[in-house]
Amino acid sequence: MSTPPFLTLPPSARALRVVTARGRFAALRAEPAGAVRGSALLVPGFTGSKEDFIALLEPLAAAGYRVTAVDQRGQYETGGPHDDPAAYTVAALGADVRALTAALAAEDGTGPLHLLGHSFGGQVVREAVLAAAAEAAAPGGAALPWASLTLMSTGPGAIDPAEAERTGLLVEVLPTMGLEEIWQVIQQMEQADGERARRLPSPEVAAFLHRRWLANVPQALITTGGHLVAAPDRVAELAAAVAAGLPALVLSGVHDYAWPVPEQTAMAERLGARRVVVADAGHSPNAEQPAATAEALLAHWG
């Protein structure tokens, strides 16, 4: 899971709820002090939340962007149904992204909207783009509502086999084990991993990670985890949307446990997308190297 480096919001940011046609979504919003150059919607990954982007809020707002990071349906403070697997398919979550896009576009003075998905969130925003592109291709269809697309630390299809095995095990035990019991097992595994133990977060962040984990809707983890271990490759379809005028960026760290970095590079080539590899970063460059990540995003958006 992604670990934010800190939890204190910058002066430019606040917590809010974004009201959409598909419900209310917990969010963090950073506002520029001066004129708004554009806006951005940031979508987190599996077991993540809006706080994964907290270190990006200040530099992006300082550059003139109104930034909204959200909890997806079933995550942390957004919540969702406990007995409806259909609510957490990538198609349904992609529809949520489109509803969020419409709500943000309706706000005054937002400027062009840039879309970013991290990890599993990258496959969710891909789904949103593909659905919108299909509608745009129909007679009388509207143009895509985004000025750019960023796929961060995500891949073309299913996650790496070793990670798929761990995620599959989680999906298997969720119907019979409580989230607290699973959390304790995860902690024992991390303590046994010497490298992970040396990178344990501060007590404040550790308490947040525990709280966030317990707030997950188990059915959301089951459905989205099931997608990750068997996700189809839809890059060819997405490439058509990129070619039609949606500038794309594929951004990752230099190493990634979820999708191999060379696989992400090959995906960028297939998309005809920009490619940025952030030094000294792993699966979450947004949290591990926020300054370099913000610089890459601003170059893409500009």
C-alpha positions in Angstrom: 0.0 0.0 0.0 1.1 3.6 -0.6 2.4 5.4 2.4 2.1 9.2 2.5 5.2 11.0 3.9 3.1 13.2 6.1 -0.6 14.0 6.9 -0.6 17.8 7.6 -2.4 19.6 4.8 -0.6 22.6 3.3 -2.2 26.0 3.7 -3.6 25.8 0.2 -5.6 22.6 0.8 -8.7 21.5 2.6 -10.9 18.4 3.0 -14.3 18.4 1.3 -16.9 16.2 -0.3 -17.4 16.3 -4.1 -21.1 15.9 -4.9 -21.7 14.1 -8.2 -24.5 12.4 -10.0 -23.2 9.1 -8.6 -22.8 10.1 -5.0 -20.5 12.0 -2.7 -16.8 11.4 -2.7 -14.3 12.3 0.0 -11.6 14.5 -1.4 -8.6 16.8 -0.7 -8.6 20.1 -2.7 -5.7 22.4 -3.1 -6.3 25.9 -4.6 -3.8 28.2 -6.3 -3.3 31.6 -4.7 -3.6 33.4 -8.0 -5.1 32.7 -11.4 -6.1 29.1 -12.2 -4.2 27.6 -15.1 -6.1 24.3 -15.0 -7.3 21.6 -12.7 -6.4 18.0 -12.0 -8.3 14.9 -10.7 -6.0 12.4 -8.9 -7.3 8.8 -8.5 -5.6 6.4 -6.0 -4.9 2.7 -6.3 -5.8 -0.5 -4.5 -6.0 0.0 -0.7 -5.0 3.6 -1.2 -6.7 7.0 -0.6 -6.6 10.7 -1.4 -3.8 11.1 1.2 -1.4 9.2 -1.2 -1.2 12.5 -3.1 -0.8 14.9 -0.2 2.8 15.8 -0.9 1.8 16.8 -4.5 -0.9 19.3 -3.5 1.3 22.2 -2.6 3.7 22.2 -5.6 0.9 21.7 -8.1 -1.3 24.4 -6.5 1.7 26.8 -6.4 2.1 26.3 -10.2 -1.5 27.4 -10.7 -3.5 24.2 -10.7 -6.7 23.4 -8.7 -6.0 19.8 -7.6 -8.6 17.4 -6.3 -7.5 14.0 -4.9 -10.3 11.6 -4.1 -11.1 8.3 -2.2 -12.6 5.9 -4.7 -15.9 4.2 -3.8 -15.2 1.7 -1.1 -12.1 3.4 0.1 -11.4 5.2 3.4 -13.8 8.1 3.8 -16.0 7.6 0.8 -17.4 4.2 1.7 -19.8 2.2 -0.4 -22.2 -0.8 -0.3 -21.1 -3.9 1.5 -23.0 -6.5 -0.5 -22.9 -5.3 -4.1 -19.8 -6.5 -6.1 -21.1 -4.6 -9.2 -20.4 -1.3 -7.4 -16.7 -2.0 -7.6 -16.0 -3.3 -11.1 -13.7 -1.1 -13.1 -16.6 -0.2 -15.3 -18.5 1.2 -12.3 -15.5 2.9 -10.8 -14.7 4.4 -14.3 -18.3 5.8 -14.3 -17.5 7.4 -10.9 -14.5 9.1 -12.5 -16.6 10.4 -15.3 -19.1 11.7 -12.7 -16.4 13.4 -10.8 -15.0 14.9 -14.0 -18.4 16.4 -14.8 -18.8 17.8 -11.3 -15.3 19.4 -11.4 -15.9 20.8 -14.9 -19.0 22.5 -13.6 -17.1 24.5 -11.1 -16.2 28.1 -11.9 -12.8 28.9 -13.3 -11.3 25.4 -13.3 -9.6 25.5 -16.7 -8.6 22.4 -18.6 -8.9 19.2 -16.5 -6.0 16.7 -16.3 -6.7 13.1 -15.3 -4.3 11.0 -13.3 -4.6 7.4 -12.0 -2.1 5.7 -9.7 -1.6 1.9 -9.8 -5.1 0.3 -9.9 -6.4 3.8 -10.3 -4.6 3.9 -13.6 -6.8 1.1 -14.9 -9.9 2.8 -13.5 -9.1 6.1 -15.3 -8.3 4.0 -18.5 -11.8 2.6 -18.2 -13.3 6.1 -17.9 -11.4 7.2 -21.0 -12.4 4.2 -23.1 -16.1 4.7 -22.2 -16.0 8.4 -23.0 -14.1 7.7 -26.2 -16.8 5.2 -27.3 -19.4 7.8 -26.8 -17.3 10.5 -28.6 -17.0 8.2 -31.6 -20.8 7.9 -32.0 -22.7 10.4 -34.2 -23.0 13.7 -32.4 -20.7 12.5 -29.6 -19.0 15.1 -27.4 -15.2 15.6 -27.2 -13.3 13.9 -24.4 -13.5 16.1 -21.3 -9.8 15.8 -20.3 -6.8 17.8 -21.4 -4.3 15.0 -20.6 -4.0 11.5 -19.1 -1.3 10.3 -16.7 -0.9 6.6 -15.9 1.3 6.4 -12.8 2.9 3.1 -11.7 0.3 1.1 -13.6 0.5 -1.5 -16.3 -1.3 -2.9 -19.4 -3.0 -5.8 -17.7 -2.6 -8.1 -14.6 -0.1 -7.3 -11.9 3.2 -9.1 -11.6 2.8 -12.9 -10.8 4.4 -12.7 -7.4 2.2 -9.7 -6.4 -0.8 -11.5 -8.0 -0.2 -14.5 -5.7 -0.3 -12.2 -2.6 -3.3 -10.3 -3.8 -5.1 -13.5 -4.7 -4.5 -14.8 -1.2 -6.0 -11.6 0.3 -9.1 -12.0 -1.9 -9.4 -15.6 -0.8 -9.3 -14.9 2.9 -11.4 -11.7 3.0 -14.7 -13.5 3.2 -13.7 -15.3 6.4 -11.1 -13.1 8.1 -11.8 -9.7 9.6 -9.8 -6.7 8.4 -8.1 -6.3 11.8 -7.0 -9.9 11.8 -5.6 -9.5 8.3 -3.8 -6.2 9.3 -2.0 -8.0 12.1 -0.8 -10.7 9.7 0.4 -8.0 7.3 2.3 -6.3 10.2 4.0 -9.5 11.2 5.1 -10.1 7.6 6.5 -6.6 7.3 8.4 -6.9 10.7 9.9 -10.1 9.4 11.1 -8.3 6.3 14.3 -6.6 7.4 14.2 -4.0 4.5 10.6 -3.1 5.1 11.1 -2.9 8.9 13.9 -0.3 8.3 11.4 1.9 6.4 8.5 1.8 8.9 6.6 5.1 8.9 6.2 7.6 11.8 3.7 6.6 14.5 1.3 9.2 13.2 1.4 7.8 9.6 1.3 4.2 10.9 -1.9 4.9 12.9 -3.4 6.5 9.8 -2.5 3.4 7.7 -4.2 1.2 10.2 -7.3 3.4 10.3 -7.5 3.6 6.6 -7.2 -0.2 6.2 -10.0 -0.8 8.6 -12.2 1.7 6.7 -12.0 -0.3 3.5 -15.2 -2.0 2.3 -14.2 -5.7 2.2 -16.3 -6.3 -0.9 -14.4 -3.5 -2.7 -11.1 -5.2 -1.9 -12.5 -8.5 -3.1 -13.7 -7.2 -6.4 -10.8 -4.8 -7.2 -8.3 -7.4 -6.1 -9.9 -9.9 -8.3 -9.5 -7.5 -11.2 -5.8 -6.9 -10.6 -4.9 -10.6 -10.8 -6.7 -11.0 -14.1 -7.0 -7.6 -15.7 -7.1 -7.6 -19.5 -4.7 -5.7 -21.7 -6.6 -2.8 -23.2 -3.7 -0.7 -24.3 -4.5 -1.0 -28.0 -7.9 0.5 -27.4 -6.5 3.3 -25.3 -3.9 4.1 -27.9 -6.7 5.1 -30.3 -8.0 7.7 -27.8 -4.4 9.0 -27.3 -3.9 9.2 -31.1 -7.2 11.1 -31.4 -5.8 14.0 -29.3 -5.4 13.0 -25.6 -1.8 13.6 -24.6 -0.6 10.7 -22.3 2.2 10.3 -19.8 3.4 7.0 -18.3 5.3 7.8 -15.1 6.9 5.4 -12.7 9.7 4.9 -10.3 12.9 3.1 -11.2 11.6 -0.1 -9.6 8.0 -1.4 -9.1 6.7 -4.5 -7.4 3.3 -4.4 -9.1 4.2 -4.0 -12.8 7.8 -4.4 -14.0 9.2 -1.1 -15.1 10.2 -2.4 -18.6 6.5 -3.5 -19.0 5.4 0.1 -18.3 8.0 1.4 -20.8 6.6 -0.9 -23.4 3.1 0.3 -22.6 4.2 3.9 -23.1 5.7 3.0 -26.5 2.4 1.2 -27.5 0.4 4.3 -26.5 2.8 6.8 -28.2 2.9 8.4 -24.7 5.6 10.4 -22.9 7.7 8.3 -20.5 9.2 9.5 -17.3 11.1 7.3 -14.8 11.6 9.0 -11.4 14.9 8.4 -9.7 15.0 6.9 -6.2 11.4 6.0 -6.3 9.4 2.8 -6.3 5.7 2.1 -6.7 4.6 5.4 -5.3 6.7 8.3 -6.8 3.9 10.7 -5.7 4.8 9.9 -2.1 8.5 8.9 -2.4 9.7 11.7 -4.7 6.9 14.3 -4.8 9.1 17.2 -6.1 10.4 15.2 -9.1 6.9 13.8 -9.7 5.3 17.3 -9.6 7.9 18.6 -12.0 7.1 15.8 -14.5 3.4 16.4 -14.2 3.7 20.2 -14.7 5.9 19.6 -17.8 3.2 17.2 -19.2 0.3 19.6 -18.4 2.1 22.6 -19.7 
